[in-house]
């Protein structure tokens, strides 16, 4: 996501539930990087692998959360 500048990446792992949750946050104006991507193959892989994908814009930050 170079066009979005610096981003923050967080990962939560639950051994008990067997899940991984990945959150990416980046600044700038409201813009969902997953909807604006031209990389259809990468997006298809993420969508097929994800239990859920959530986008939100809060306090001037875009946040995408994916659970695998």
mmCIF file as Biopython writes it, N, C-alpha, C and O atoms, coordinates in Angstrom:
data_model
#
loop_
_atom_site.group_PDB
_atom_site.id
_atom_site.type_symbol
_atom_site.label_atom_id
_atom_site.label_alt_id
_atom_site.label_comp_id
_atom_site.label_asym_id
_atom_site.label_entity_id
_atom_site.label_seq_id
_atom_site.pdbx_PDB_ins_code
_atom_site.Cartn_x
_atom_site.Cartn_y
_atom_site.Cartn_z
_atom_site.occupancy
_atom_site.B_iso_or_equiv
_atom_site.auth_seq_id
_atom_site.auth_asym_id
_atom_site.pdbx_PDB_model_num
ATOM 1   N N  . UNK A ? 1  ? 0.814   -1.190  0.000   1.0 0.0 1  A 1 
ATOM 2   C CA . UNK A ? 1  ? 0.000   0.000   0.000   1.0 0.0 1  A 1 
ATOM 3   C C  . UNK A ? 1  ? 0.861   1.259   0.000   1.0 0.0 1  A 1 
ATOM 4   O O  . UNK A ? 1  ? 0.589   2.165   0.787   1.0 0.0 1  A 1 
ATOM 5   N N  . UNK A ? 2  ? 1.878   1.356   -0.839  1.0 0.0 2  A 1 
ATOM 6   C CA . UNK A ? 2  ? 2.760   2.515   -0.817  1.0 0.0 2  A 1 
ATOM 7   C C  . UNK A ? 2  ? 2.053   3.842   -1.029  1.0 0.0 2  A 1 
ATOM 8   O O  . UNK A ? 2  ? 2.483   4.861   -0.490  1.0 0.0 2  A 1 
ATOM 9   N N  . UNK A ? 3  ? 0.969   3.850   -1.810  1.0 0.0 3  A 1 
ATOM 10  C CA . UNK A ? 3  ? 0.283   5.110   -2.072  1.0 0.0 3  A 1 
ATOM 11  C C  . UNK A ? 3  ? -0.375  5.665   -0.812  1.0 0.0 3  A 1 
ATOM 12  O O  . UNK A ? 3  ? -0.784  6.826   -0.801  1.0 0.0 3  A 1 
ATOM 13  N N  . UNK A ? 4  ? -0.487  4.865   0.247   1.0 0.0 4  A 1 
ATOM 14  C CA . UNK A ? 4  ? -1.110  5.309   1.482   1.0 0.0 4  A 1 
ATOM 15  C C  . UNK A ? 4  ? -0.099  5.770   2.527   1.0 0.0 4  A 1 
ATOM 16  O O  . UNK A ? 4  ? -0.494  6.194   3.613   1.0 0.0 4  A 1 
ATOM 17  N N  . UNK A ? 5  ? 1.176   5.698   2.228   1.0 0.0 5  A 1 
ATOM 18  C CA . UNK A ? 5  ? 2.202   6.123   3.167   1.0 0.0 5  A 1 
ATOM 19  C C  . UNK A ? 5  ? 2.442   5.077   4.237   1.0 0.0 5  A 1 
ATOM 20  O O  . UNK A ? 5  ? 2.206   3.887   4.029   1.0 0.0 5  A 1 
ATOM 21  N N  . UNK A ? 6  ? 2.915   5.537   5.387   1.0 0.0 6  A 1 
ATOM 22  C CA . UNK A ? 6  ? 3.232   4.626   6.485   1.0 0.0 6  A 1 
ATOM 23  C C  . UNK A ? 6  ? 1.970   3.955   7.006   1.0 0.0 6  A 1 
ATOM 24  O O  . UNK A ? 6  ? 0.891   4.549   7.019   1.0 0.0 6  A 1 
ATOM 25  N N  . UNK A ? 7  ? 2.124   2.711   7.431   1.0 0.0 7  A 1 
ATOM 26  C CA . UNK A ? 7  ? 0.988   1.996   8.002   1.0 0.0 7  A 1 
ATOM 27  C C  . UNK A ? 7  ? 1.450   1.247   9.247   1.0 0.0 7  A 1 
ATOM 28  O O  . UNK A ? 7  ? 2.642   1.020   9.455   1.0 0.0 7  A 1 
ATOM 29  N N  . UNK A ? 8  ? 0.483   0.875   10.055  1.0 0.0 8  A 1 
ATOM 30  C CA . UNK A ? 8  ? 0.735   0.111   11.265  1.0 0.0 8  A 1 
ATOM 31  C C  . UNK A ? 8  ? 0.108   -1.258  11.086  1.0 0.0 8  A 1 
ATOM 32  O O  . UNK A ? 8  ? -1.016  -1.373  10.596  1.0 0.0 8  A 1 
ATOM 33  N N  . UNK A ? 9  ? 0.826   -2.290  11.481  1.0 0.0 9  A 1 
ATOM 34  C CA . UNK A ? 9  ? 0.371   -3.663  11.304  1.0 0.0 9  A 1 
ATOM 35  C C  . UNK A ? 9  ? 0.336   -4.351  12.661  1.0 0.0 9  A 1 
ATOM 36  O O  . UNK A ? 9  ? 1.320   -4.324  13.400  1.0 0.0 9  A 1 
ATOM 37  N N  . UNK A ? 10 ? -0.799  -4.969  12.992  1.0 0.0 10 A 1 
ATOM 38  C CA . UNK A ? 10 ? -0.949  -5.705  14.248  1.0 0.0 10 A 1 
ATOM 39  C C  . UNK A ? 10 ? -1.503  -7.079  13.953  1.0 0.0 10 A 1 
ATOM 40  O O  . UNK A ? 10 ? -2.369  -7.238  13.093  1.0 0.0 10 A 1 
ATOM 41  N N  . UNK A ? 11 ? -0.995  -8.091  14.678  1.0 0.0 11 A 1 
ATOM 42  C CA . UNK A ? 11 ? -1.495  -9.452  14.495  1.0 0.0 11 A 1 
ATOM 43  C C  . UNK A ? 11 ? -1.830  -10.035 15.861  1.0 0.0 11 A 1 
ATOM 44  O O  . UNK A ? 11 ? -1.052  -9.928  16.809  1.0 0.0 11 A 1 
ATOM 45  N N  . UNK A ? 12 ? -3.009  -10.655 15.941  1.0 0.0 12 A 1 
ATOM 46  C CA . UNK A ? 12 ? -3.444  -11.330 17.156  1.0 0.0 12 A 1 
ATOM 47  C C  . UNK A ? 12 ? -3.629  -12.805 16.818  1.0 0.0 12 A 1 
ATOM 48  O O  . UNK A ? 12 ? -4.277  -13.152 15.830  1.0 0.0 12 A 1 
ATOM 49  N N  . UNK A ? 13 ? -3.053  -13.662 17.646  1.0 0.0 13 A 1 
ATOM 50  C CA . UNK A ? 13 ? -3.146  -15.106 17.422  1.0 0.0 13 A 1 
ATOM 51  C C  . UNK A ? 13 ? -3.851  -15.730 18.616  1.0 0.0 13 A 1 
ATOM 52  O O  . UNK A ? 13 ? -3.490  -15.474 19.764  1.0 0.0 13 A 1 
ATOM 53  N N  . UNK A ? 14 ? -4.858  -16.550 18.339  1.0 0.0 14 A 1 
ATOM 54  C CA . UNK A ? 14 ? -5.557  -17.272 19.386  1.0 0.0 14 A 1 
ATOM 55  C C  . UNK A ? 14 ? -5.370  -18.770 19.156  1.0 0.0 14 A 1 
ATOM 56  O O  . UNK A ? 14 ? -5.982  -19.355 18.263  1.0 0.0 14 A 1 
ATOM 57  N N  . UNK A ? 15 ? -4.521  -19.374 19.972  1.0 0.0 15 A 1 
ATOM 58  C CA . UNK A ? 15 ? -4.303  -20.813 19.872  1.0 0.0 15 A 1 
ATOM 59  C C  . UNK A ? 15 ? -5.556  -21.589 20.255  1.0 0.0 15 A 1 
ATOM 60  O O  . UNK A ? 15 ? -5.855  -22.631 19.672  1.0 0.0 15 A 1 
ATOM 61  N N  . UNK A ? 16 ? -6.288  -21.070 21.243  1.0 0.0 16 A 1 
ATOM 62  C CA . UNK A ? 16 ? -7.502  -21.741 21.707  1.0 0.0 16 A 1 
ATOM 63  C C  . UNK A ? 16 ? -8.574  -21.771 20.610  1.0 0.0 16 A 1 
ATOM 64  O O  . UNK A ? 16 ? -9.232  -22.791 20.402  1.0 0.0 16 A 1 
ATOM 65  N N  . UNK A ? 17 ? -8.741  -20.641 19.914  1.0 0.0 17 A 1 
ATOM 66  C CA . UNK A ? 17 ? -9.747  -20.562 18.857  1.0 0.0 17 A 1 
ATOM 67  C C  . UNK A ? 17 ? -9.198  -20.971 17.498  1.0 0.0 17 A 1 
ATOM 68  O O  . UNK A ? 17 ? -9.961  -21.231 16.568  1.0 0.0 17 A 1 
ATOM 69  N N  . UNK A ? 18 ? -7.864  -21.029 17.382  1.0 0.0 18 A 1 
ATOM 70  C CA . UNK A ? 18 ? -7.246  -21.385 16.106  1.0 0.0 18 A 1 
ATOM 71  C C  . UNK A ? 18 ? -7.413  -20.316 15.046  1.0 0.0 18 A 1 
ATOM 72  O O  . UNK A ? 18 ? -7.558  -20.623 13.863  1.0 0.0 18 A 1 
ATOM 73  N N  . UNK A ? 19 ? -7.392  -19.045 15.473  1.0 0.0 19 A 1 
ATOM 74  C CA . UNK A ? 19 ? -7.579  -17.940 14.532  1.0 0.0 19 A 1 
ATOM 75  C C  . UNK A ? 19 ? -6.407  -16.965 14.568  1.0 0.0 19 A 1 
ATOM 76  O O  . UNK A ? 19 ? -5.679  -16.863 15.556  1.0 0.0 19 A 1 
ATOM 77  N N  . UNK A ? 20 ? -6.254  -16.265 13.474  1.0 0.0 20 A 1 
ATOM 78  C CA . UNK A ? 20 ? -5.289  -15.180 13.344  1.0 0.0 20 A 1 
ATOM 79  C C  . UNK A ? 20 ? -6.073  -13.958 12.901  1.0 0.0 20 A 1 
ATOM 80  O O  . UNK A ? 20 ? -6.904  -14.041 11.996  1.0 0.0 20 A 1 
ATOM 81  N N  . UNK A ? 21 ? -5.810  -12.824 13.536  1.0 0.0 21 A 1 
ATOM 82  C CA . UNK A ? 21 ? -6.471  -11.591 13.131  1.0 0.0 21 A 1 
ATOM 83  C C  . UNK A ? 21 ? -5.403  -10.564 12.814  1.0 0.0 21 A 1 
ATOM 84  O O  . UNK A ? 21 ? -4.542  -10.271 13.644  1.0 0.0 21 A 1 
ATOM 85  N N  . UNK A ? 22 ? -5.464  -10.023 11.620  1.0 0.0 22 A 1 
ATOM 86  C CA . UNK A ? 22 ? -4.481  -9.067  11.128  1.0 0.0 22 A 1 
ATOM 87  C C  . UNK A ? 22 ? -5.174  -7.731  10.909  1.0 0.0 22 A 1 
ATOM 88  O O  . UNK A ? 22 ? -6.188  -7.660  10.215  1.0 0.0 22 A 1 
ATOM 89  N N  . UNK A ? 23 ? -4.626  -6.664  11.504  1.0 0.0 23 A 1 
ATOM 90  C CA . UNK A ? 23 ? -5.172  -5.317  11.325  1.0 0.0 23 A 1 
ATOM 91  C C  . UNK A ? 23 ? -4.105  -4.417  10.729  1.0 0.0 23 A 1 
ATOM 92  O O  . UNK A ? 23 ? -2.959  -4.406  11.177  1.0 0.0 23 A 1 
ATOM 93  N N  . UNK A ? 24 ? -4.498  -3.664  9.714   1.0 0.0 24 A 1 
ATOM 94  C CA . UNK A ? 24 ? -3.625  -2.690  9.075   1.0 0.0 24 A 1 
ATOM 95  C C  . UNK A ? 24 ? -4.312  -1.340  9.203   1.0 0.0 24 A 1 
ATOM 96  O O  . UNK A ? 24 ? -5.483  -1.200  8.850   1.0 0.0 24 A 1 
ATOM 97  N N  . UNK A ? 25 ? -3.583  -0.338  9.712   1.0 0.0 25 A 1 
ATOM 98  C CA . UNK A ? 25 ? -4.155  1.004   9.791   1.0 0.0 25 A 1 
ATOM 99  C C  . UNK A ? 25 ? -3.220  1.981   9.095   1.0 0.0 25 A 1 
ATOM 100 O O  . UNK A ? 25 ? -1.998  1.845   9.150   1.0 0.0 25 A 1 
ATOM 101 N N  . UNK A ? 26 ? -3.814  2.958   8.447   1.0 0.0 26 A 1 
ATOM 102 C CA . UNK A ? 26 ? -3.052  3.953   7.702   1.0 0.0 26 A 1 
ATOM 103 C C  . UNK A ? 26 ? -3.841  5.255   7.701   1.0 0.0 26 A 1 
ATOM 104 O O  . UNK A ? 26 ? -5.069  5.256   7.796   1.0 0.0 26 A 1 
ATOM 105 N N  . UNK A ? 27 ? -3.115  6.360   7.592   1.0 0.0 27 A 1 
ATOM 106 C CA . UNK A ? 27 ? -3.728  7.676   7.647   1.0 0.0 27 A 1 
ATOM 107 C C  . UNK A ? 27 ? -4.301  8.116   6.315   1.0 0.0 27 A 1 
ATOM 108 O O  . UNK A ? 27 ? -4.650  7.298   5.464   1.0 0.0 27 A 1 
ATOM 109 N N  . UNK A ? 28 ? -4.389  9.400   6.157   1.0 0.0 28 A 1 
ATOM 110 C CA . UNK A ? 28 ? -4.941  10.058  4.965   1.0 0.0 28 A 1 
ATOM 111 C C  . UNK A ? 28 ? -6.458  10.099  5.034   1.0 0.0 28 A 1 
ATOM 112 O O  . UNK A ? 28 ? -7.069  9.741   6.040   1.0 0.0 28 A 1 
ATOM 113 N N  . UNK A ? 29 ? -7.036  10.540  3.944   1.0 0.0 29 A 1 
ATOM 114 C CA . UNK A ? 29 ? -8.491  10.624  3.879   1.0 0.0 29 A 1 
ATOM 115 C C  . UNK A ? 29 ? -9.103  9.232   3.819   1.0 0.0 29 A 1 
ATOM 116 O O  . UNK A ? 29 ? -8.405  8.244   3.590   1.0 0.0 29 A 1 
ATOM 117 N N  . UNK A ? 30 ? -10.399 9.165   4.025   1.0 0.0 30 A 1 
ATOM 118 C CA . UNK A ? 30 ? -11.103 7.883   4.027   1.0 0.0 30 A 1 
ATOM 119 C C  . UNK A ? 30 ? -10.921 7.174   2.685   1.0 0.0 30 A 1 
ATOM 120 O O  . UNK A ? 30 ? -11.298 7.698   1.637   1.0 0.0 30 A 1 
ATOM 121 N N  . UNK A ? 31 ? -10.334 5.971   2.733   1.0 0.0 31 A 1 
ATOM 122 C CA . UNK A ? 31 ? -10.075 5.203   1.524   1.0 0.0 31 A 1 
ATOM 123 C C  . UNK A ? 31 ? -9.849  3.747   1.885   1.0 0.0 31 A 1 
ATOM 124 O O  . UNK A ? 31 ? -8.900  3.422   2.599   1.0 0.0 31 A 1 
ATOM 125 N N  . UNK A ? 32 ? -10.705 2.877   1.402   1.0 0.0 32 A 1 
ATOM 126 C CA . UNK A ? 32 ? -10.591 1.446   1.650   1.0 0.0 32 A 1 
ATOM 127 C C  . UNK A ? 32 ? -9.647  0.847   0.609   1.0 0.0 32 A 1 
ATOM 128 O O  . UNK A ? 32 ? -10.018 0.699   -0.555  1.0 0.0 32 A 1 
ATOM 129 N N  . UNK A ? 33 ? -8.444  0.508   1.020   1.0 0.0 33 A 1 
ATOM 130 C CA . UNK A ? 33 ? -7.426  -0.014  0.105   1.0 0.0 33 A 1 
ATOM 131 C C  . UNK A ? 33 ? -7.864  -1.315  -0.572  1.0 0.0 33 A 1 
ATOM 132 O O  . UNK A ? 33 ? -7.445  -1.598  -1.694  1.0 0.0 33 A 1 
ATOM 133 N N  . UNK A ? 34 ? -8.694  -2.097  0.093   1.0 0.0 34 A 1 
ATOM 134 C CA . UNK A ? 34 ? -9.156  -3.355  -0.500  1.0 0.0 34 A 1 
ATOM 135 C C  . UNK A ? 34 ? -10.124 -3.118  -1.650  1.0 0.0 34 A 1 
ATOM 136 O O  . UNK A ? 34 ? -10.179 -3.918  -2.584  1.0 0.0 34 A 1 
ATOM 137 N N  . UNK A ? 35 ? -10.877 -2.043  -1.597  1.0 0.0 35 A 1 
ATOM 138 C CA . UNK A ? 35 ? -11.796 -1.728  -2.691  1.0 0.0 35 A 1 
ATOM 139 C C  . UNK A ? 35 ? -11.084 -1.010  -3.835  1.0 0.0 35 A 1 
ATOM 140 O O  . UNK A ? 35 ? -11.564 -1.016  -4.968  1.0 0.0 35 A 1 
ATOM 141 N N  . UNK A ? 36 ? -9.952  -0.400  -3.543  1.0 0.0 36 A 1 
ATOM 142 C CA . UNK A ? 36 ? -9.243  0.397   -4.543  1.0 0.0 36 A 1 
ATOM 143 C C  . UNK A ? 36 ? -8.041  -0.317  -5.152  1.0 0.0 36 A 1 
ATOM 144 O O  . UNK A ? 36 ? -7.250  0.313   -5.854  1.0 0.0 36 A 1 
ATOM 145 N N  . UNK A ? 37 ? -7.886  -1.601  -4.905  1.0 0.0 37 A 1 
ATOM 146 C CA . UNK A ? 37 ? -6.731  -2.324  -5.424  1.0 0.0 37 A 1 
ATOM 147 C C  . UNK A ? 37 ? -6.957  -2.780  -6.863  1.0 0.0 37 A 1 
ATOM 148 O O  . UNK A ? 37 ? -8.078  -3.079  -7.274  1.0 0.0 37 A 1 
ATOM 149 N N  . UNK A ? 38 ? -5.873  -2.825  -7.602  1.0 0.0 38 A 1 
ATOM 150 C CA . UNK A ? 38 ? -5.948  -3.359  -8.966  1.0 0.0 38 A 1 
ATOM 151 C C  . UNK A ? 38 ? -5.394  -4.789  -9.013  1.0 0.0 38 A 1 
ATOM 152 O O  . UNK A ? 38 ? -5.381  -5.414  -10.073 1.0 0.0 38 A 1 
ATOM 153 N N  . UNK A ? 39 ? -4.939  -5.302  -7.871  1.0 0.0 39 A 1 
ATOM 154 C CA . UNK A ? 39 ? -4.376  -6.649  -7.789  1.0 0.0 39 A 1 
ATOM 155 C C  . UNK A ? 39 ? -5.496  -7.647  -7.487  1.0 0.0 39 A 1 
ATOM 156 O O  . UNK A ? 39 ? -5.723  -8.008  -6.332  1.0 0.0 39 A 1 
ATOM 157 N N  . UNK A ? 40 ? -6.178  -8.078  -8.520  1.0 0.0 40 A 1 
ATOM 158 C CA . UNK A ? 40 ? -7.327  -8.955  -8.360  1.0 0.0 40 A 1 
ATOM 159 C C  . UNK A ? 40 ? -6.962  -10.323 -7.799  1.0 0.0 40 A 1 
ATOM 160 O O  . UNK A ? 40 ? -7.738  -10.908 -7.044  1.0 0.0 40 A 1 
ATOM 161 N N  . UNK A ? 41 ? -5.793  -10.837 -8.159  1.0 0.0 41 A 1 
ATOM 162 C CA . UNK A ? 41 ? -5.366  -12.145 -7.666  1.0 0.0 41 A 1 
ATOM 163 C C  . UNK A ? 41 ? -5.147  -12.104 -6.158  1.0 0.0 41 A 1 
ATOM 164 O O  . UNK A ? 41 ? -5.641  -12.971 -5.436  1.0 0.0 41 A 1 
ATOM 165 N N  . UNK A ? 42 ? -4.414  -11.110 -5.680  1.0 0.0 42 A 1 
ATOM 166 C CA . UNK A ? 42 ? -4.170  -10.986 -4.237  1.0 0.0 42 A 1 
ATOM 167 C C  . UNK A ? 42 ? -5.488  -10.817 -3.484  1.0 0.0 42 A 1 
ATOM 168 O O  . UNK A ? 42 ? -5.676  -11.409 -2.421  1.0 0.0 42 A 1 
ATOM 169 N N  . UNK A ? 43 ? -6.393  -10.020 -4.025  1.0 0.0 43 A 1 
ATOM 170 C CA . UNK A ? 43 ? -7.686  -9.799  -3.382  1.0 0.0 43 A 1 
ATOM 171 C C  . UNK A ? 43 ? -8.497  -11.090 -3.341  1.0 0.0 43 A 1 
ATOM 172 O O  . UNK A ? 43 ? -9.160  -11.359 -2.339  1.0 0.0 43 A 1 
ATOM 173 N N  . UNK A ? 44 ? -8.463  -11.885 -4.391  1.0 0.0 44 A 1 
ATOM 174 C CA . UNK A ? 44 ? -9.180  -13.161 -4.418  1.0 0.0 44 A 1 
ATOM 175 C C  . UNK A ? 44 ? -8.626  -14.115 -3.362  1.0 0.0 44 A 1 
ATOM 176 O O  . UNK A ? 44 ? -9.389  -14.821 -2.702  1.0 0.0 44 A 1 
ATOM 177 N N  . UNK A ? 45 ? -7.312  -14.138 -3.202  1.0 0.0 45 A 1 
ATOM 178 C CA . UNK A ? 45 ? -6.689  -14.998 -2.191  1.0 0.0 45 A 1 
ATOM 179 C C  . UNK A ? 45 ? -7.117  -14.578 -0.794  1.0 0.0 45 A 1 
ATOM 180 O O  . UNK A ? 45 ? -7.465  -15.427 0.028   1.0 0.0 45 A 1 
ATOM 181 N N  . UNK A ? 46 ? -7.097  -13.286 -0.517  1.0 0.0 46 A 1 
ATOM 182 C CA . UNK A ? 46 ? -7.503  -12.780 0.796   1.0 0.0 46 A 1 
ATOM 183 C C  . UNK A ? 46 ? -8.970  -13.126 1.050   1.0 0.0 46 A 1 
ATOM 184 O O  . UNK A ? 46 ? -9.303  -13.626 2.125   1.0 0.0 46 A 1 
ATOM 185 N N  . UNK A ? 47 ? -9.842  -12.873 0.094   1.0 0.0 47 A 1 
ATOM 186 C CA . UNK A ? 47 ? -11.264 -13.137 0.280   1.0 0.0 47 A 1 
ATOM 187 C C  . UNK A ? 47 ? -11.563 -14.618 0.491   1.0 0.0 47 A 1 
ATOM 188 O O  . UNK A ? 47 ? -12.428 -14.959 1.298   1.0 0.0 47 A 1 
ATOM 189 N N  . UNK A ? 48 ? -10.868 -15.501 -0.215  1.0 0.0 48 A 1 
ATOM 190 C CA . UNK A ? 48 ? -11.108 -16.946 -0.061  1.0 0.0 48 A 1 
ATOM 191 C C  . UNK A ? 48 ? -10.585 -17.461 1.283   1.0 0.0 48 A 1 
ATOM 192 O O  . UNK A ? 48 ? -11.141 -18.406 1.841   1.0 0.0 48 A 1 
ATOM 193 N N  . UNK A ? 49 ? -9.521  -16.844 1.803   1.0 0.0 49 A 1 
ATOM 194 C CA . UNK A ? 49 ? -8.893  -17.305 3.039   1.0 0.0 49 A 1 
ATOM 195 C C  . UNK A ? 49 ? -9.531  -16.720 4.293   1.0 0.0 49 A 1 
ATOM 196 O O  . UNK A ? 49 ? -9.425  -17.310 5.368   1.0 0.0 49 A 1 
ATOM 197 N N  . UNK A ? 50 ? -10.186 -15.579 4.176   1.0 0.0 50 A 1 
ATOM 198 C CA . UNK A ? 50 ? -10.671 -14.844 5.338   1.0 0.0 50 A 1 
ATOM 199 C C  . UNK A ? 50 ? -11.990 -15.377 5.880   1.0 0.0 50 A 1 
ATOM 200 O O  . UNK A ? 50 ? -12.895 -15.735 5.126   1.0 0.0 50 A 1 
ATOM 201 N N  . UNK A ? 51 ? -12.074 -15.422 7.209   1.0 0.0 51 A 1 
ATOM 202 C CA . UNK A ? 51 ? -13.350 -15.706 7.859   1.0 0.0 51 A 1 
ATOM 203 C C  . UNK A ? 51 ? -14.210 -14.445 7.821   1.0 0.0 51 A 1 
ATOM 204 O O  . UNK A ? 51 ? -15.428 -14.514 7.651   1.0 0.0 51 A 1 
ATOM 205 N N  . UNK A ? 52 ? -13.557 -13.295 7.982   1.0 0.0 52 A 1 
ATOM 206 C CA . UNK A ? 52 ? -14.243 -12.022 7.800   1.0 0.0 52 A 1 
ATOM 207 C C  . UNK A ? 52 ? -13.237 -10.939 7.462   1.0 0.0 52 A 1 
ATOM 208 O O  . UNK A ? 52 ? -12.058 -11.031 7.806   1.0 0.0 52 A 1 
ATOM 209 N N  . UNK A ? 53 ? -13.728 -9.906  6.779   1.0 0.0 53 A 1 
ATOM 210 C CA . UNK A ? 53 ? -12.936 -8.727  6.442   1.0 0.0 53 A 1 
ATOM 211 C C  . UNK A ? 53 ? -13.765 -7.517  6.856   1.0 0.0 53 A 1 
ATOM 212 O O  . UNK A ? 53 ? -14.930 -7.397  6.478   1.0 0.0 53 A 1 
ATOM 213 N N  . UNK A ? 54 ? -13.159 -6.622  7.634   1.0 0.0 54 A 1 
ATOM 214 C CA . UNK A ? 54 ? -13.883 -5.447  8.109   1.0 0.0 54 A 1 
ATOM 215 C C  . UNK A ? 54 ? -13.067 -4.188  7.813   1.0 0.0 54 A 1 
ATOM 216 O O  . UNK A ? 54 ? -11.860 -4.153  8.049   1.0 0.0 54 A 1 
ATOM 217 N N  . UNK A ? 55 ? -13.726 -3.171  7.301   1.0 0.0 55 A 1 
ATOM 218 C CA . UNK A ? 55 ? -13.096 -1.868  7.065   1.0 0.0 55 A 1 
ATOM 219 C C  . UNK A ? 55 ? -13.807 -0.836  7.918   1.0 0.0 55 A 1 
ATOM 220 O O  . UNK A ? 55 ? -15.034 -0.837  8.018   1.0 0.0 55 A 1 
ATOM 221 N N  . UNK A ? 56 ? -13.029 0.046   8.533   1.0 0.0 56 A 1 
ATOM 222 C CA . UNK A ? 56 ? -13.619 1.173   9.257   1.0 0.0 56 A 1 
ATOM 223 C C  . UNK A ? 56 ? -12.710 2.390   9.160   1.0 0.0 56 A 1 
ATOM 224 O O  . UNK A ? 56 ? -11.500 2.269   8.969   1.0 0.0 56 A 1 
ATOM 225 N N  . UNK A ? 57 ? -13.313 3.552   9.295   1.0 0.0 57 A 1 
ATOM 226 C CA . UNK A ? 57 ? -12.577 4.810   9.314   1.0 0.0 57 A 1 
ATOM 227 C C  . UNK A ? 57 ? -12.890 5.477   10.642  1.0 0.0 57 A 1 
ATOM 228 O O  . UNK A ? 57 ? -14.046 5.792   10.926  1.0 0.0 57 A 1 
ATOM 229 N N  . UNK A ? 58 ? -11.855 5.694   11.460  1.0 0.0 58 A 1 
ATOM 230 C CA . UNK A ? 58 ? -12.061 6.237   12.797  1.0 0.0 58 A 1 
ATOM 231 C C  . UNK A ? 58 ? -10.896 7.138   13.182  1.0 0.0 58 A 1 
ATOM 232 O O  . UNK A ? 58 ? -9.734  6.767   13.014  1.0 0.0 58 A 1 
ATOM 233 N N  . UNK A ? 59 ? -11.204 8.306   13.691  1.0 0.0 59 A 1 
ATOM 234 C CA . UNK A ? 59 ? -10.189 9.257   14.167  1.0 0.0 59 A 1 
ATOM 235 C C  . UNK A ? 59 ? -9.102  9.537   13.131  1.0 0.0 59 A 1 
ATOM 236 O O  . UNK A ? 59 ? -7.921  9.607   13.471  1.0 0.0 59 A 1 
ATOM 237 N N  . UNK A ? 60 ? -9.499  9.696   11.874  1.0 0.0 60 A 1 
ATOM 238 C CA . UNK A ? 60 ? -8.552  10.024  10.816  1.0 0.0 60 A 1 
ATOM 239 C C  . UNK A ? 60 ? -7.702  8.862   10.337  1.0 0.0 60 A 1 
ATOM 240 O O  . UNK A ? 60 ? -6.713  9.062   9.632   1.0 0.0 60 A 1 
ATOM 241 N N  . UNK A ? 61 ? -8.081  7.646   10.717  1.0 0.0 61 A 1 
ATOM 242 C CA . UNK A ? 61 ? -7.324  6.458   10.287  1.0 0.0 61 A 1 
ATOM 243 C C  . UNK A ? 61 ? -8.244  5.455   9.618   1.0 0.0 61 A 1 
ATOM 244 O O  . UNK A ? 61 ? -9.377  5.238   10.049  1.0 0.0 61 A 1 
ATOM 245 N N  . UNK A ? 62 ? -7.736  4.852   8.563   1.0 0.0 62 A 1 
ATOM 246 C CA . UNK A ? 62 ? -8.392  3.740   7.898   1.0 0.0 62 A 1 
ATOM 247 C C  . UNK A ? 62 ? -7.902  2.464   8.568   1.0 0.0 62 A 1 
ATOM 248 O O  . UNK A ? 62 ? -6.703  2.302   8.793   1.0 0.0 62 A 1 
ATOM 249 N N  . UNK A ? 63 ? -8.819  1.562   8.886   1.0 0.0 63 A 1 
ATOM 250 C CA . UNK A ? 63 ? -8.437  0.316   9.557   1.0 0.0 63 A 1 
ATOM 251 C C  . UNK A ? 63 ? -9.093  -0.850  8.820   1.0 0.0 63 A 1 
ATOM 252 O O  . UNK A ? 63 ? -10.312 -0.900  8.660   1.0 0.0 63 A 1 
ATOM 253 N N  . UNK A ? 64 ? -8.262  -1.772  8.383   1.0 0.0 64 A 1 
ATOM 254 C CA . UNK A ? 64 ? -8.750  -3.003  7.743   1.0 0.0 64 A 1 
ATOM 255 C C  . UNK A ? 64 ? -8.368  -4.171  8.650   1.0 0.0 64 A 1 
ATOM 256 O O  . UNK A ? 64 ? -7.202  -4.334  9.008   1.0 0.0 64 A 1 
ATOM 257 N N  . UNK A ? 65 ? -9.349  -4.973  9.014   1.0 0.0 65 A 1 
ATOM 258 C CA . UNK A ? 65 ? -9.119  -6.130  9.872   1.0 0.0 65 A 1 
ATOM 259 C C  . UNK A ? 65 ? -9.550  -7.384  9.113   1.0 0.0 65 A 1 
ATOM 260 O O  . UNK A ? 65 ? -10.643 -7.443  8.550   1.0 0.0 65 A 1 
ATOM 261 N N  . UNK A ? 66 ? -8.672  -8.376  9.111   1.0 0.0 66 A 1 
ATOM 262 C CA . UNK A ? 66 ? -8.939  -9.645  8.434   1.0 0.0 66 A 1 
ATOM 263 C C  . UNK A ? 66 ? -8.702  -10.779 9.427   1.0 0.0 66 A 1 
ATOM 264 O O  . UNK A ? 66 ? -7.659  -10.833 10.078  1.0 0.0 66 A 1 
ATOM 265 N N  . UNK A ? 67 ? -9.660  -11.670 9.538   1.0 0.0 67 A 1 
ATOM 266 C CA . UNK A ? 67 ? -9.507  -12.851 10.390  1.0 0.0 67 A 1 
ATOM 267 C C  . UNK A ? 67 ? -9.308  -14.062 9.512   1.0 0.0 67 A 1 
ATOM 268 O O  . UNK A ? 67 ? -10.046 -14.279 8.551   1.0 0.0 67 A 1 
ATOM 269 N N  . UNK A ? 68 ? -8.301  -14.852 9.853   1.0 0.0 68 A 1 
ATOM 270 C CA . UNK A ? 68 ? -7.987  -16.063 9.087   1.0 0.0 68 A 1 
ATOM 271 C C  . UNK A ? 68 ? -8.120  -17.276 9.988   1.0 0.0 68 A 1 
ATOM 272 O O  . UNK A ? 68 ? -7.900  -18.403 9.543   1.0 0.0 68 A 1 
#
